[in-house]
Amino acid sequence: AVVCGALLLSVPPETVARCPNAAAAARAAWAVVAAAVFACEEDIDPATGRLALRLVGFALDRHPDLAAALSRTAAARPGAQLRLATSGDGEDEEDEWAPADAAARRVVEDFVS
């Protein structure tokens, strides 16, 4: 779903909306991505959760269906925590993506608050 969401970024939402089947598939992909952003999908590995958070943070203002999916997920899980944007590998190396992850997390936190 994260890869599908990333691919959806290249298609204007108005174009997706013109095809009912494509719009339904896009909404389903965004719903999975939104669930991955919250710590509600235990079977999602940390790297995928991290990419989902980054994707949502940078696509939220471009795709209304993503914003709607994130709103629904947040409303359905009161008190749910955002997934931590960490590599999850336990290494102490400097993380070159940490600033991007932090920016994405702030966007998502601001949106759901």
LOSE-559645 format. One record per residue: x, y, z of N, C-alpha, C, O in turn; residue in one letter. Coordinates in nm, 3 decimals, padded with zeros to 5 digits. Atoms other than C-alpha are relative to their C-alpha. Example, Ala and Ser with C-alpha at 12.3 -4.5 7.8 and 13.67 -1.06 7.14 Angstrom:
R  n.east n.north    n.up ca.east ca.north   ca.up  c.east c.north    c.up  o.east o.north    o.up code
R  00.089 -00.119  00.000  01.230  -00.450  00.780  00.090  00.120  00.000  00.194  00.118  00.066    A
R -00.082 -00.119 -00.006  01.367  -00.106  00.714 -00.077  00.109  00.073 -00.026  00.220  00.090    S
END
This chain:
R  n.east n.north    n.up ca.east ca.north   ca.up  c.east c.north    c.up  o.east o.north    o.up code
R  00.082 -00.119  00.000  00.000   00.000  00.000  00.087  00.126  00.000  00.051  00.227 -00.060    A
R -00.089 -00.116 -00.002  00.292   00.236  00.070  00.051  00.029 -00.141  00.058  00.145 -00.182    V
R -00.047 -00.019  00.138  00.424   00.181 -00.282 -00.114  00.054 -00.086 -00.092  00.144 -00.167    V
R  00.115 -00.051  00.075  00.075   00.233 -00.426 -00.025  00.147  00.032 -00.053  00.227 -00.057    C
R  00.017 -00.140 -00.039  00.043   00.555 -00.227  00.105  00.088 -00.062  00.075  00.199 -00.106    G
R -00.107 -00.078  00.062  00.379   00.673 -00.355 -00.029  00.020 -00.149 -00.004  00.128 -00.203    A
R  00.035 -00.013  00.141  00.265   00.603 -00.710 -00.117  00.095 -00.020 -00.122  00.167 -00.120    L
R  00.114 -00.090  00.010 -00.060   00.790 -00.647  00.042  00.147  00.004 -00.030  00.234 -00.045    L
R -00.048 -00.140 -00.005  00.145   01.104 -00.581  00.023  00.056 -00.139  00.016  00.178 -00.159    L
R -00.026 -00.049  00.136  00.221   01.122 -00.953 -00.128  00.026 -00.078 -00.123  00.076 -00.190    S
R  00.129 -00.017  00.068 -00.150   01.131 -01.041 -00.082  00.104  00.076 -00.104  00.089  00.196    V
R  00.084 -00.098 -00.069 -00.360   01.437 -00.965 -00.127 -00.066  00.054 -00.186 -00.150 -00.013    P
R  00.119  00.063 -00.057 -00.648   01.345 -00.732 -00.124  00.016 -00.086 -00.213 -00.069 -00.084    P
R  00.115 -00.022  00.088 -00.895   01.492 -00.981 -00.006 -00.106 -00.109 -00.114 -00.148 -00.150    E
R -00.006  00.104  00.102 -00.779   01.240 -01.239 -00.045 -00.133  00.057 -00.120 -00.206 -00.008    T
R  00.040  00.125 -00.065 -00.818   00.949 -00.999 -00.150 -00.001  00.023 -00.215 -00.104  00.004    V
R  00.142 -00.009 -00.032 -01.167   01.069 -00.904 -00.089 -00.024 -00.122 -00.205 -00.062 -00.106    A
R  00.080  00.019  00.121 -01.284   01.047 -01.267 -00.033 -00.145 -00.028 -00.129 -00.174 -00.100    R
R  00.022  00.144  00.023 -01.262   00.668 -01.265 -00.042 -00.063  00.132  00.040 -00.074  00.224    C
R  00.048  00.054 -00.127 -01.477   00.509 -00.994  00.083 -00.118  00.053  00.107 -00.126  00.173    P
R -00.080  00.114 -00.047 -01.271   00.188 -00.981  00.136  00.045  00.051  00.184 -00.004  00.154    N
R -00.130 -00.052 -00.044 -00.943   00.378 -00.956 -00.016  00.077  00.131  00.069  00.067  00.219    A
R  00.024 -00.077 -00.123 -01.091   00.607 -00.690 -00.021 -00.094  00.119  00.029 -00.067  00.228    A
R  00.021  00.096 -00.109 -01.206   00.308 -00.483  00.131 -00.067  00.039  00.158 -00.086  00.158    A
R -00.130  00.062 -00.030 -00.864   00.144 -00.513  00.091  00.098  00.073  00.163  00.059  00.166    A
R -00.082 -00.101 -00.066 -00.693   00.469 -00.415 -00.044  00.020  00.144  00.040  00.029  00.234    A
R  00.050 -00.015 -00.137 -00.918   00.509 -00.110  00.042 -00.118  00.087  00.077 -00.101  00.203    R
R -00.043  00.119 -00.076 -00.837   00.153 -00.005  00.149  00.006  00.032  00.189 -00.027  00.144    A
R -00.145 -00.012 -00.025 -00.463   00.213 -00.043  00.027  00.105  00.107  00.108  00.082  00.198    A
R -00.021 -00.104 -00.102 -00.483   00.537  00.156 -00.043 -00.047  00.137  00.020 -00.010  00.237    W
R  00.045  00.052 -00.129 -00.676   00.357  00.432  00.107 -00.088  00.063  00.131 -00.081  00.184    A
R -00.106  00.087 -00.052 -00.398   00.099  00.468  00.120  00.083  00.043  00.181  00.057  00.147    V
R -00.112 -00.088 -00.034 -00.133   00.370  00.465 -00.031  00.075  00.130  00.056  00.087  00.217    V
R  00.038 -00.072 -00.122 -00.324   00.567  00.731  00.009 -00.091  00.122  00.054 -00.049  00.228    A
R -00.010  00.094 -00.112 -00.348   00.257  00.950  00.145 -00.027  00.037  00.178 -00.045  00.154    A
R -00.142  00.025 -00.026  00.026   00.203  00.913  00.066  00.116  00.075  00.165  00.096  00.145    A
R -00.056 -00.117 -00.066  00.094   00.556  01.039 -00.022 -00.006  00.151  00.059  00.043  00.229    V
R  00.027  00.016 -00.141 -00.066   00.473  01.370  00.054 -00.135  00.044  00.068 -00.226 -00.038    F
R -00.054  00.126 -00.051  00.070   00.198  01.589 -00.113 -00.101  00.015 -00.131 -00.160  00.122    A
R  00.115  00.090 -00.008 -00.235  -00.013  01.504  00.017 -00.122 -00.088 -00.069 -00.210 -00.089    C
R -00.026  00.116  00.084 -00.086  -00.260  01.259  00.130 -00.063  00.048  00.239 -00.025  00.004    E
R -00.118  00.060 -00.061  00.150  -00.477  01.457  00.086 -00.079 -00.097  00.205 -00.099 -00.074    E
R -00.076  00.082  00.093  00.252  -00.685  01.156  00.077  00.083 -00.104  00.139  00.027 -00.194    D
R -00.076 -00.085  00.091  00.401  -00.386  00.974  00.139  00.023  00.060  00.152  00.066  00.174    I
R -00.135 -00.016 -00.052  00.776  -00.376  01.007  00.033  00.148  00.017 -00.030  00.233 -00.046    D
R -00.033 -00.140 -00.029  00.939  -00.056  01.137  00.036  00.082 -00.124 -00.002  00.199 -00.133    P
R -00.038 -00.075  00.119  01.084   00.043  00.799 -00.122  00.040 -00.082 -00.129  00.151 -00.133    A
R  00.122 -00.031  00.076  00.744   00.022  00.628 -00.082  00.105  00.073 -00.136  00.196  00.010    T
R  00.073 -00.100 -00.077  00.579   00.215  00.908  00.065  00.137 -00.012 -00.004  00.239 -00.020    G
R -00.075 -00.126  00.014  00.848   00.479  00.881 -00.025  00.063 -00.136 -00.046  00.183 -00.147    R
R  00.028 -00.050  00.135  00.798   00.510  00.505 -00.144  00.049 -00.011 -00.171  00.149 -00.078    L
R  00.140 -00.043  00.002  00.422   00.532  00.556 -00.015  00.136  00.065 -00.085  00.223  00.013    A
R  00.006 -00.129 -00.068  00.465   00.817  00.803  00.058  00.111 -00.087  00.001  00.219 -00.097    L
R -00.062 -00.098  00.088  00.697   00.998  00.565 -00.090  00.031 -00.120 -00.107  00.147 -00.157    R
R  00.090 -00.018  00.114  00.458   00.944  00.272 -00.119  00.087  00.039 -00.153  00.181 -00.033    L
R  00.116 -00.077 -00.045  00.161   01.078  00.467  00.039  00.144  00.029 -00.032  00.237 -00.009    V
R -00.044 -00.135 -00.033  00.356   01.376  00.594  00.021  00.088 -00.122 -00.004  00.208 -00.118    G
R -00.030 -00.079  00.119  00.453   01.482  00.246 -00.111  00.000 -00.104 -00.106  00.078 -00.200    F
R  00.109  00.006  00.099  00.132   01.391  00.058 -00.132  00.051  00.054 -00.228  00.066 -00.022    A
R  00.126 -00.034 -00.066 -00.133   01.502  00.305 -00.069  00.120 -00.063 -00.192  00.120 -00.077    L
R  00.062 -00.120  00.057 -00.190   01.842  00.147 -00.030 -00.014 -00.149 -00.088  00.077 -00.208    D
R  00.021  00.018  00.144 -00.204   01.699 -00.207 -00.113 -00.094 -00.034 -00.166 -00.090 -00.145    R
R  00.101  00.102  00.028 -00.457   01.418 -00.176 -00.108  00.000  00.107 -00.086 -00.049  00.218    H
R  00.110 -00.007 -00.097 -00.792   01.478 -00.006 -00.043 -00.137  00.052 -00.085 -00.149  00.167    P
R  00.039  00.134 -00.046 -00.865   01.104  00.009  00.096 -00.051  00.108  00.055 -00.124  00.198    D
R -00.095  00.036 -00.104 -00.548   01.055  00.213 -00.036  00.072  00.130 -00.035  00.011  00.237    L
R  00.040 -00.076 -00.119 -00.654   01.330  00.453 -00.125 -00.060  00.062 -00.135 -00.071  00.185    A
R  00.123  00.061 -00.052 -00.997   01.169  00.483  00.030 -00.133  00.068 -00.025 -00.162  00.174    A
R -00.037  00.130 -00.059 -00.844   00.826  00.550  00.070  00.020  00.134  00.045 -00.054  00.229    A
R -00.072 -00.027 -00.125 -00.615   00.970  00.815 -00.098  00.048  00.108 -00.087  00.007  00.224    L
R  00.102 -00.048 -00.095 -00.909   01.151  00.980 -00.085 -00.115  00.052 -00.111 -00.125  00.171    S
R  00.082  00.115 -00.042 -01.120   00.833  00.982  00.079 -00.092  00.094  00.026 -00.139  00.194    R
R -00.081  00.089 -00.083 -00.835   00.627  01.125  00.021  00.060  00.138  00.010 -00.010  00.239    T
R -00.021 -00.067 -00.129 -00.763   00.882  01.398 -00.129 -00.001  00.083 -00.124 -00.023  00.204    A
R  00.127 -00.002 -00.072 -01.134   00.907  01.488 -00.039 -00.138  00.050 -00.099 -00.152  00.157    A
R  00.036  00.137 -00.038 -01.174   00.529  01.500  00.088 -00.055  00.110  00.054 -00.153  00.175    A
R -00.095  00.048 -00.101 -00.877   00.489  01.732  00.039  00.115  00.093  00.154  00.160  00.091    R
R -00.034 -00.110 -00.091 -00.898   00.761  01.998  00.118 -00.039  00.089  00.122 -00.149  00.144    P
R -00.117  00.025 -00.083 -00.572   00.786  02.183  00.109 -00.081 -00.067  00.212 -00.109 -00.006    G
R -00.104  00.076  00.071 -00.382   00.590  01.918  00.123  00.087 -00.018  00.113  00.207 -00.041    A
R -00.127 -00.072  00.011 -00.019   00.687  01.899  00.052 -00.008 -00.144  00.036 -00.109 -00.212    Q
R -00.068  00.005  00.128  00.162   00.782  01.582  00.118 -00.092  00.011  00.184 -00.100  00.115    L
R -00.117  00.089  00.005  00.422   00.532  01.482  00.125  00.086  00.015  00.135  00.193 -00.045    R
R -00.126 -00.072 -00.015  00.767   00.642  01.589  00.080 -00.010 -00.128  00.090 -00.117 -00.188    L
R -00.080 -00.002  00.122  00.983   00.743  01.297  00.144 -00.036  00.035  00.231  00.050  00.043    A
R -00.135  00.048 -00.027  01.285   00.531  01.378  00.031 -00.111 -00.097 -00.059 -00.174 -00.152    T
R -00.039  00.104  00.094  01.481   00.291  01.167 -00.034 -00.138  00.054 -00.055 -00.231 -00.024    S
R  00.037  00.125 -00.060  01.403   00.013  01.412  00.106 -00.107 -00.003  00.081 -00.220  00.037    G
R -00.104  00.102  00.010  01.732  -00.162  01.352  00.090 -00.005  00.123  00.177 -00.092  00.133    D
R -00.076  00.003 -00.124  01.878  -00.077  01.691  00.142  00.052 -00.011  00.214  00.054  00.089    G
R -00.137 -00.051  00.015  02.198   00.067  01.548  00.006  00.145  00.044 -00.092  00.218  00.037    E
R -00.017 -00.136 -00.049  02.338   00.388  01.687  00.059  00.093 -00.105  00.103  00.203 -00.073    D
R -00.055 -00.085  00.105  02.452   00.525  01.352 -00.087  00.123 -00.018 -00.206  00.124  00.015    E
R  00.076 -00.120  00.028  02.350   00.873  01.254 -00.100 -00.030 -00.110 -00.066 -00.094 -00.210    E
R  00.108  00.026  00.093  02.021   00.862  01.069 -00.017  00.119 -00.093 -00.063  00.225 -00.050    D
R  00.008 -00.111  00.095  02.032   01.076  00.756 -00.143  00.042 -00.032 -00.167  00.153 -00.079    E
R  00.139 -00.031  00.029  01.653   01.060  00.720 -00.076  00.054  00.121 -00.194  00.085  00.110    W
R  00.068 -00.046 -00.122  01.574   01.171  01.076 -00.065  00.138 -00.017 -00.177  00.156  00.030    A
R  00.067 -00.130  00.015  01.508   01.536  00.980 -00.126 -00.008 -00.086 -00.226  00.058 -00.057    P
R  00.119  00.016  00.085  01.267   01.433  00.703 -00.111 -00.070  00.077 -00.228 -00.033  00.065    A
R  00.099  00.071 -00.080  01.094   01.192  00.938 -00.063  00.092  00.104 -00.184  00.089  00.125    D
R  00.051 -00.092 -00.102  01.062   01.458  01.207 -00.095  00.102 -00.062 -00.198  00.135 -00.003    A
R  00.088 -00.096  00.070  00.913   01.706  00.958 -00.132 -00.065 -00.037 -00.238 -00.005 -00.019    A
R  00.123  00.071  00.037  00.664   01.448  00.833 -00.086 -00.026  00.123 -00.208 -00.009  00.118    A
R  00.074  00.027 -00.123  00.566   01.356  01.186 -00.070  00.125  00.051 -00.185  00.119  00.094    R
R  00.061 -00.126 -00.045  00.504   01.722  01.276 -00.124  00.032 -00.084 -00.226  00.074 -00.030    R
R  00.114 -00.026  00.088  00.274   01.761  00.973 -00.118 -00.088  00.039 -00.231 -00.041  00.050    V
R  00.107  00.094 -00.035  00.076   01.452  01.067 -00.057  00.032  00.139 -00.178  00.030  00.158    V
R  00.047 -00.036 -00.134  00.059   01.549  01.435 -00.087  00.125 -00.004 -00.191  00.130  00.062    E
R  00.079 -00.121  00.011 -00.066   01.896  01.345 -00.137 -00.029 -00.064 -00.238  00.029 -00.024    D
R  00.125  00.032  00.069 -00.329   01.747  01.115 -00.098 -00.072  00.092 -00.217 -00.039  00.095    F
R  00.092  00.080 -00.083 -00.470   01.497  01.364 -00.034  00.068  00.132 -00.126  00.023  00.201    V
R  00.031 -00.066 -00.128 -00.464   01.737  01.661 -00.112  00.101 -00.015 -00.151  00.166  00.083    S
END
